[in-house]
Amino acid sequence: MPSSRPTTIAELRAAGWRSRTVKDELRANLLARLASGAEVLPTVIGFEETVIPAIENAILAGHDLVFLGERGQAKTRMARLLVGLLDEWLPIVRGGELNDDPYGPISPVGRAIVDRDGDATEVDWLPRDRRYAEKLATPDITIADLIGEVDPIKVAEGRYLSDELTLHYGLIPRANRGIVAINELPDLAERIQVGLLNILEERDVQIRGFVVRLPLDLYVVASANPEDYTSRGRIITPLKDRLGSQVRTHYPRTLDDEMAIVRQEKQRFSDGDGDAVPTVVMPTFMEEVVAELTHLARRSPEISQRSGVSVRVSVANTEVLEAAALKRAVRLGESLGAPRVSDLGAVVASTVGKVELESIGDDAPEERIVERLITKALYATFTRHVDLDDLEPIVEAFEDGFVVETGERTPSREYVAWAREVPGLSNAVDRLGAYDVTDGAEEPAVIASAVEFLLEGLHLARRLNKDRIAGGTAYHR
């Protein structure tokens, strides 16, 4: 914070600072951002034409927000990003309890300080990231958690229960002049929702029979899962009416958006240069397989769509595939690793725990359902990238008796040799976007990934047969 900022109320007045509500502040800063062409919610992908315009309209209209959507649809991320629309710094009464406005404090302590010191009252400057409060709603939350409670220590010190100074304020009053986010609002007990409504609409609440007047200045963001309205709970009608705009979120609608989110969200590790840890790259066609798997799961009748299939499934599956590639590269002594089709079995464990299945019989275990989806994702990706007519020379080579045995522990150099030996395979690898195998094969691991993808695609297209063998798979005609 620059040292030249005003330090007293008198200096604030001289500097021309004016108080404004949180909603005025958000609205003005949003308009400025729109005029400059800057992103309103950076790092949110796939909502540019749907969700973000609705959020912009709500803020410009001065509406509090409810994000309605399944899990993993960036509801909490968007609530947190709204902080970026607040002013960078905000003056508050030094010593006040509720981020008190120097021109209009609301806490008893803040009012007393201003009454005593007048324009000489000292002010502090609050950064925008401290003007955001978030609470996950659970059935055991009490009014004390959100609004406040009588502090027994202050009572023991001699104050009366009717004295407002005996109160210890909760989360919402302490977020005064900021943003309050309540995740999974329907899980909040209805009697607590009534208390929340009182504090937002009537500006008062009863605590232990004592009516507390709290003219709070807040911007409220809530989130809910559509299923919550019919299962665990509901948002009471008066409160729902108070929250001005309901914005429906959704999962990424294209594979490109899904892959962009995965690249942004996946874990990254800072392996030291001295550790000689192999580099792992993810070929685009393998990224598409992972994204396609998630999209197929969102349409599968065997998977419950009420709870949704989060983007976290794609993120976790990508991380597991990269881990499998890294493990192989270390074992084989290769400097670079790339996920292969033979690694896809690893994503079963990272998928089954993140999806909920419909009622199924013993003949369709979770693992088998995910394996079928993986097969469909592979074939869908293969048909997008490959024209079968271009692979006829490869099929003819197998008809002449060529056999390939692949596996997670097969060195990448063997795949490079097959690509050179089998007519048309090198060109097919090039068309997938892998490195040219005729110019020295700089990246054998990527070529190995491409070769396995092509062979498995030919098998799924019923042009090649395959057999399970110890430690891998044999492709033949």
C-alpha positions in Angstrom: 0.0 0.0 0.0 1.4 3.4 -1.0 2.4 5.5 2.1 0.8 8.5 0.5 -2.8 7.3 1.3 -4.8 9.3 3.8 -4.5 8.2 7.4 -7.4 10.1 9.0 -11.0 10.9 8.2 -9.9 14.5 7.7 -7.3 13.5 5.1 -9.9 11.3 3.4 -12.3 14.2 3.0 -9.5 16.4 1.7 -8.5 13.8 -0.8 -12.1 13.7 -2.1 -12.7 10.1 -1.3 -16.4 9.2 -1.4 -18.1 6.2 0.2 -20.1 3.9 -2.0 -21.8 0.5 -1.6 -20.3 -2.8 -2.6 -22.7 -3.1 -5.4 -21.9 0.4 -6.7 -18.2 -0.5 -6.5 -18.6 -3.8 -8.4 -20.8 -2.1 -11.0 -18.4 0.7 -11.7 -15.3 -1.5 -11.9 -17.1 -4.0 -14.2 -18.1 -1.1 -16.5 -14.5 0.0 -16.6 -13.3 -3.5 -17.3 -15.8 -3.9 -20.1 -14.8 -0.6 -21.6 -11.1 -1.6 -21.6 -11.8 -5.0 -23.2 -10.2 -6.8 -20.3 -11.4 -10.3 -19.2 -14.1 -10.1 -16.5 -13.5 -13.5 -15.0 -10.0 -14.7 -16.1 -9.2 -18.4 -16.0 -12.9 -19.3 -16.4 -13.1 -21.3 -19.7 -16.1 -22.2 -21.8 -18.6 -19.7 -20.2 -17.8 -16.7 -22.4 -21.1 -16.8 -24.3 -23.3 -18.3 -21.6 -22.6 -17.8 -17.9 -20.4 -14.8 -17.9 -22.9 -12.5 -19.7 -25.5 -13.5 -17.1 -23.1 -12.6 -14.3 -22.4 -9.2 -15.9 -26.1 -8.5 -16.2 -26.6 -9.4 -12.6 -23.8 -7.1 -11.3 -24.9 -4.2 -13.5 -28.5 -4.7 -12.2 -27.3 -4.8 -8.6 -28.5 -8.3 -8.0 -27.1 -10.8 -5.6 -26.3 -14.1 -7.3 -27.2 -17.8 -7.0 -25.0 -20.2 -9.1 -27.1 -23.3 -9.9 -25.2 -26.2 -11.3 -23.7 -29.7 -10.7 -20.4 -30.2 -9.0 -17.2 -29.2 -10.7 -18.7 -26.3 -12.7 -16.5 -23.5 -11.4 -19.2 -22.0 -9.1 -16.8 -21.4 -6.3 -14.0 -20.2 -8.6 -16.3 -17.6 -10.1 -17.4 -16.3 -6.7 -13.8 -15.9 -5.7 -12.9 -14.1 -8.9 -15.5 -11.5 -8.2 -13.1 -10.1 -5.7 -11.1 -8.8 -8.6 -13.9 -6.3 -9.3 -13.6 -4.7 -6.0 -11.4 -1.6 -5.4 -7.8 -2.5 -4.7 -7.9 -0.8 -1.2 -10.7 0.2 1.1 -10.5 2.7 4.0 -11.9 1.4 7.3 -12.0 2.8 10.8 -8.9 1.6 12.7 -10.0 -0.5 15.7 -13.6 -1.0 14.4 -15.0 -4.5 14.4 -16.9 -4.7 11.1 -14.8 -3.0 8.4 -16.5 0.2 9.4 -17.0 2.9 6.9 -15.2 6.0 8.2 -18.2 8.1 7.2 -20.8 5.8 8.7 -19.5 3.1 11.1 -22.0 0.5 12.2 -20.2 -1.5 14.9 -20.6 -0.1 18.5 -16.8 0.1 18.8 -16.4 1.9 15.5 -19.1 4.4 16.3 -17.6 5.1 19.7 -14.2 5.7 18.1 -15.6 8.1 15.5 -17.7 9.9 18.1 -14.6 10.4 20.3 -12.0 11.4 17.7 -14.1 12.9 14.9 -12.2 13.8 11.8 -8.9 12.9 13.6 -10.1 9.2 13.6 -7.4 7.0 12.1 -8.1 4.8 9.1 -6.6 1.6 7.9 -6.6 0.4 4.3 -8.1 -3.1 3.6 -6.9 -5.0 0.5 -9.5 -6.5 -1.7 -8.6 -10.1 -1.0 -9.6 -9.6 2.6 -13.1 -8.5 1.7 -14.2 -12.0 0.7 -15.8 -14.5 3.1 -16.8 -18.0 2.2 -18.8 -20.7 4.1 -19.7 -24.2 3.1 -23.3 -24.7 4.3 -23.8 -27.7 6.4 -26.9 -28.7 8.5 -25.0 -28.1 11.8 -24.3 -24.4 11.1 -25.8 -22.1 13.7 -26.8 -18.5 13.8 -23.7 -17.9 16.0 -21.5 -19.1 13.1 -23.1 -16.7 10.6 -24.4 -13.8 12.6 -23.0 -13.9 16.1 -23.5 -14.9 19.7 -23.3 -13.5 23.2 -19.8 -13.7 24.4 -19.8 -15.2 27.9 -16.4 -13.7 28.7 -17.8 -10.2 28.2 -20.8 -11.0 30.3 -18.5 -12.3 33.0 -16.6 -9.0 32.9 -19.8 -7.3 34.0 -21.7 -6.3 30.9 -25.5 -6.8 30.6 -26.9 -9.3 28.1 -28.8 -6.4 26.6 -25.6 -4.6 25.9 -24.6 -4.9 22.2 -21.0 -4.9 23.3 -21.5 -8.4 24.7 -21.9 -9.8 21.1 -19.2 -11.7 19.3 -20.0 -11.2 15.6 -20.0 -14.1 13.1 -18.8 -14.5 9.6 -21.4 -12.3 7.8 -21.1 -9.1 9.8 -17.3 -9.4 9.7 -17.6 -9.4 5.9 -19.3 -6.0 5.9 -18.4 -4.0 2.8 -17.4 -7.1 1.0 -18.5 -10.3 -0.7 -20.1 -13.3 1.1 -20.2 -16.6 -0.6 -22.3 -19.5 0.8 -21.7 -22.8 -1.0 -24.4 -25.4 -1.2 -27.0 -23.0 0.3 -29.9 -25.6 0.3 -27.9 -27.6 2.9 -28.4 -24.7 5.4 -31.2 -25.4 7.8 -34.3 -23.5 7.0 -34.4 -21.7 10.3 -30.8 -20.5 9.7 -31.9 -19.3 6.2 -34.6 -17.3 7.9 -32.0 -15.6 10.0 -29.9 -15.0 6.9 -32.9 -13.4 5.2 -33.5 -11.1 8.2 -30.0 -9.9 8.2 -30.0 -9.2 4.5 -33.5 -7.9 4.1 -34.6 -6.5 7.4 -31.1 -5.6 8.5 -31.8 -7.0 12.0 -31.6 -10.3 13.8 -32.5 -11.6 17.2 -29.7 -13.2 19.2 -30.8 -14.6 22.6 -33.8 -12.4 22.4 -31.8 -9.3 21.8 -32.6 -7.5 18.6 -29.4 -6.5 16.8 -29.6 -3.8 14.2 -26.9 -4.4 11.5 -27.2 -2.2 8.4 -24.7 -4.4 6.6 -23.3 -3.6 3.1 -22.8 -6.9 1.4 -22.8 -8.6 -2.0 -24.1 -12.2 -1.6 -23.2 -15.1 -3.8 -24.7 -18.5 -3.2 -24.3 -21.8 -4.9 -26.6 -24.8 -5.2 -26.9 -28.2 -7.0 -30.2 -28.6 -8.8 -30.7 -31.9 -7.1 -30.6 -30.2 -3.7 -34.0 -28.7 -4.4 -35.6 -32.2 -4.2 -33.3 -34.2 -2.0 -31.2 -32.8 0.8 -32.9 -29.4 1.2 -34.1 -26.3 -0.6 -33.7 -22.6 -0.6 -36.6 -21.0 1.2 -38.8 -19.0 -1.1 -38.3 -15.5 0.5 -34.5 -16.0 0.5 -34.5 -17.2 -3.1 -36.6 -14.1 -4.0 -34.0 -11.9 -2.2 -31.1 -13.3 -4.3 -31.8 -11.4 -7.5 -30.4 -13.5 -10.3 -30.0 -17.3 -10.7 -27.3 -18.2 -13.1 -27.2 -21.8 -14.5 -23.8 -23.2 -15.0 -22.8 -26.1 -17.2 -19.9 -28.4 -18.1 -17.5 -27.7 -21.0 -19.5 -28.1 -24.2 -16.5 -28.8 -26.4 -13.5 -31.1 -26.2 -11.2 -28.0 -26.7 -12.7 -26.3 -23.7 -12.3 -29.5 -21.6 -8.7 -29.9 -22.6 -7.9 -26.2 -22.0 -9.3 -26.5 -18.4 -7.2 -29.6 -17.8 -4.0 -27.9 -19.0 -4.8 -25.0 -16.6 -5.8 -27.1 -13.6 -3.6 -30.2 -13.6 -0.9 -30.4 -10.9 2.7 -29.4 -11.8 5.8 -30.4 -9.9 9.0 -28.5 -9.6 11.5 -31.3 -10.1 15.0 -30.0 -9.6 17.4 -30.0 -12.5 19.8 -32.1 -10.5 17.3 -34.9 -10.1 17.3 -35.8 -13.8 13.6 -36.4 -13.7 12.3 -37.3 -17.2 10.0 -34.8 -19.0 6.5 -36.0 -19.7 4.5 -34.7 -22.7 0.9 -35.4 -23.5 0.1 -35.9 -27.2 -3.0 -34.1 -28.4 -4.8 -37.3 -29.4 -4.3 -38.7 -25.9 -5.7 -35.5 -24.4 -8.7 -35.9 -26.6 -9.2 -39.5 -25.4 -9.3 -38.3 -21.8 -11.7 -35.4 -22.7 -13.9 -37.7 -24.8 -14.1 -40.2 -21.9 -15.5 -37.5 -19.6 -18.0 -36.3 -22.3 -19.2 -39.9 -22.9 -19.6 -40.4 -19.1 -21.9 -37.3 -19.0 -24.1 -38.9 -21.6 -24.0 -42.5 -20.3 -27.3 -43.9 -19.0 -25.2 -46.1 -16.6 -23.8 -43.1 -14.8 -25.9 -40.8 -12.6 -26.3 -37.5 -14.3 -28.0 -36.0 -11.2 -24.7 -35.5 -9.4 -22.8 -34.8 -12.7 -19.4 -35.8 -14.0 -16.9 -33.1 -13.0 -14.0 -31.7 -15.0 -12.0 -33.0 -12.1 -12.4 -36.5 -13.7 -10.5 -35.3 -16.8 -7.9 -33.6 -14.6 -7.3 -36.6 -12.4 -7.2 -39.0 -15.4 -4.6 -36.7 -17.2 -2.5 -36.7 -14.0 -2.6 -40.5 -13.7 -1.7 -41.0 -17.3 1.3 -38.6 -17.0 2.3 -40.5 -13.8 2.3 -43.8 -15.7 4.4 -42.3 -18.5 6.8 -40.9 -16.0 7.1 -44.2 -14.2 7.9 -46.0 -17.4 10.4 -43.4 -18.5 12.3 -43.8 -15.2 12.3 -47.6 -15.4 13.5 -47.6 -19.0 16.0 -44.9 -18.6 14.4 -42.6 -21.1 14.7 -38.8 -20.9 11.1 -38.2 -22.1 7.9 -40.0 -21.5 4.4 -39.9 -23.2 1.2 -41.7 -22.2 0.2 -44.6 -24.3 -3.0 -46.6 -24.9 -1.5 -49.4 -22.8 -1.6 -46.8 -19.9 -5.3 -46.2 -20.1 -6.1 -49.0 -17.6 -4.7 -46.6 -14.9 -7.6 -44.2 -15.4 -10.1 -46.7 -14.1 -9.1 -46.1 -10.5 -9.2 -42.3 -11.0 -12.6 -42.4 -12.6 -14.7 -44.8 -10.6 -14.3 -42.7 -7.4 -15.5 -39.5 -9.0 -18.7 -40.8 -10.7 -21.9 -42.2 -9.2 -23.5 -45.1 -11.0 -27.2 -45.8 -11.6 -28.5 -49.0 -10.0 -26.7 -51.9 -11.7 -26.4 -55.6 -11.3 -23.5 -57.8 -10.5 -22.9 -58.3 -14.2 -21.8 -54.7 -14.7 -19.2 -53.6 -12.1 -18.0 -50.1 -12.0 -14.6 -51.0 -13.6 -16.3 -52.7 -16.6 -18.5 -49.6 -17.3 -15.5 -47.3 -17.3 -13.5 -49.7 -19.5 -16.3 -49.7 -22.1 -16.3 -45.9 -22.0 -12.6 -45.8 -22.5 -13.0 -48.1 -25.6 -15.7 -45.8 -27.0 -13.5 -42.7 -26.4 -10.6 -44.3 -28.1 -12.6 -45.2 -31.2 -14.3 -41.8 -31.4 -10.9 -40.0 -31.2 -9.4 -42.4 -33.7 -12.1 -41.8 -36.3 -11.7 -38.0 -35.9 -8.0 -38.2 -36.7 -7.6 -41.0 -39.1 -8.9 -42.0 -42.5 -8.9 -45.8 -42.7 -8.0 -45.8 -46.4 -4.7 -44.1 -45.5 -3.8 -47.0 -43.3 -4.3 -49.8 -45.9 -0.5 -50.3 -46.3 -0.2 -51.0 -42.6 -3.0 -53.5 -42.7 -1.4 -55.2 -45.7 1.9 -55.5 -43.8 0.1 -57.4 -41.0 -1.6 -59.6 -43.6 1.8 -60.6 -44.7 2.5 -61.9 -41.2 3.8 -58.9 -39.3 3.2 -59.1 -35.6 3.7 -56.3 -33.0 3.9 -56.9 -29.3 3.3 -53.7 -27.3 3.2 -53.1 -23.6 3.8 -50.5 -20.9 7.4 -51.6 -20.5 8.3 -51.8 -24.2 11.1 -49.3 -24.9 10.2 -46.4 -27.2 13.0 -47.3 -29.6 11.2 -50.5 -30.6 8.2 -48.5 -31.7 10.5 -46.2 -33.7 11.9 -49.3 -35.4 8.4 -50.6 -36.3 7.4 -47.2 -37.6 10.3 -47.4 -40.0 9.7 -51.0 -40.9 6.0 -51.0 -41.6 5.0 -49.2 -44.8 2.7 -46.2 -44.2 3.1 -46.3 -40.4 5.6 -43.4 -40.4 3.4 -41.2 -42.5 0.4 -42.0 -40.3 2.3 -41.0 -37.2 3.2 -37.7 -38.9 -0.4 -37.0 -39.6 -1.3 -37.5 -36.0 1.1 -34.6 -35.2 3.9 -36.7 -33.7 7.5 -36.1 -34.6 8.9 -37.2 -38.0 10.4 -40.7 -37.6 12.6 -40.2 -40.6 14.7 -37.3 -39.3 16.4 -39.0 -36.4 13.4 -39.6 -34.2 14.0 -36.9 -31.7 11.1 -37.9 -29.5 10.7 -41.7 -29.5 8.2 -41.6 -26.6 5.7 -39.6 -28.6 6.1 -41.9 -31.6 5.5 -44.9 -29.4 2.3 -43.3 -28.1 1.2 -42.6 -31.7 2.0 -46.2 -32.9 0.0 -47.7 -30.0 -2.9 -45.4 -30.8 -3.0 -46.3 -34.4 -2.8 -50.1 -33.8 -5.5 -50.0 -31.2 -7.7 -47.9 -33.6 -7.2 -50.4 -36.3 -8.2 -53.2 -33.9 -11.4 -51.3 -32.9 -12.1 -50.7 -36.6 -11.9 -54.5 -37.0 -8.9 -54.3 -39.3 -6.5 -56.0 -36.9 -6.8 -58.6 -34.2 -5.1 -58.5 -30.8 -4.4 -60.9 -28.1 -3.5 -60.4 -24.4 -0.1 -61.6 -23.6 2.1 -61.5 -20.5 3.0 -57.9 -19.9 1.2 -56.5 -23.0 -0.7 -56.9 -26.2 0.0 -58.7 -29.5 -1.5 -57.1 -32.7 -1.8 -59.4 -35.8 -4.1 -60.0 -38.7 
